[in-house]
Amino acid sequence: MTQLKPGDPAPAFEAPDQDGNMVSLGDFNGRKLFLFFYPKANTSG
């Protein structure tokens, strides 16, 4: 897995939003995007 450093461009992705709708990085072209996630949420770790 590639680790990103501050300032690196985000890789293309697709993920569900809080309502279950699939969104991709391309949906936000030309706008600032802040992606917040909990890597261990709902896991045993």
WOBELQUI-V511247 format. One line per field, one symbol per residue. ss: DSSP state (@ for helix, = for strand, . for the rest). Layout:
ss=???
This chain:
ss=.............===.....===@@@@.................
